[in-house]
């Protein structure tokens, strides 16, 4: 799943928590780190890691794949909320999040 597809789960914190409980029950919501595989873009596949186990690395290599940190999941939800508006598409929101991550975070 890429960031564009993940937007529907992070428009609301409760939805993000439910997603983590269902898909990554071994990672606590507040410890979840979201990484982009290969490069930081809206279409990069996302990976979730336990922040307590990876010690907040900016980039890392796992099984010969490079991953780049986007945000902690709770911060990603907050940033998504900041960029959300009823007339914005998920693509537009994802692109704004990526732009913020690259240019301002």
Steps between C-alpha positions, in 0.01 A plus 500: 500500500630847417428830675218590262320177589581543870344847521153350558631342821672809637233764454380398844715380789250227596518358148880500517490320835258241361724448197800434723305262725386302197813502281787551746377385841857454623576874463348749742336792319711755688824314424428447130746653255390531137765453232495532122669226302762607246433875504279756667203540269122473516514178299775324694391191688465559872652289774431514872762441765504507879682819593628348822678227304650709220604800709359764265733460205452742210584235244572132526543186297294189573517187285690691228229771482562863594245677717471870578319634803190707433359564848384325810147381431340736751683795341402382152135503612546852634663624179224337294239676712676831439482452123155343483209693356173360364585607146855352502568167334711234669766559233515871583523431873775241450699735278474779760617262773799393290585861415487588869719203590763586239501878536399586854520208740 
